[in-house]
């Protein structure tokens, strides 16, 4: 797996809180990619660190997005929430697997890639007008 792209203004939705969270998520996605490629003993610790940081930020981020979408009467809010819920379920499955000792670094990196490539670019950017502060 290759490194994810760095943050760029092309990924901005124009909301300072959401854009800061997106920047942090891009950084976590890059960490997930590096973790997936690592065969070091410390990869286990990094897997859980990335997974914890990702889950914590995703919870905060999705709540913020949904709040702004609701405040700005986004017509696709229900669809956006459903996308968030599906993503949360995938992340929760990975958390449970990791707790059971199944460290699936490749799935973590794929989940991060799905977030970055799918959710951010295909779901958030088309709705950026509904994320204004």
CORSUL-V616718 format. One record per backbone hydrogen bond with DSSP energy under -0.5 kcal/mol. CO is the residue of the C=O (numbers start at 1). NH is the residue of the N-H. If there is no record, write none. Layout:
# CORSUL-V616718
co = {CO/CO}
nh = {NH/NH}
This chain:
# CORSUL-V616718
co = {8/9/14/15/16/17/18/19/20/21/22/23/24/25/26/27/28/29/30/31/32/33/34/35/40/41/42/43/44/45/46/47/48/49/50/51/52/53/54/55/56/57/58/59/60/61/62/63/64/65/66/67/68/69/70/74/76/77/78/79/80/81/82/83/84/85/86/87/88/89/90/91/92/93/94/95/96/97/98/101/102/103/104/105/106/107/108/109/110/111/112/113/114/114/115/116/118/118/119/119/120/124/125/127/128}
nh = {11/12/16/19/20/21/22/23/24/25/26/27/28/29/30/31/32/33/34/35/36/37/38/38/43/44/46/47/48/49/50/51/52/53/54/55/56/57/58/59/60/61/62/63/64/65/66/67/68/69/70/71/72/74/73/77/80/81/82/83/84/85/86/87/88/89/90/91/92/93/94/95/96/97/98/99/100/102/101/103/104/105/108/109/110/111/112/113/114/115/116/117/118/119/120/121/122/123/123/124/125/127/128/130/131}
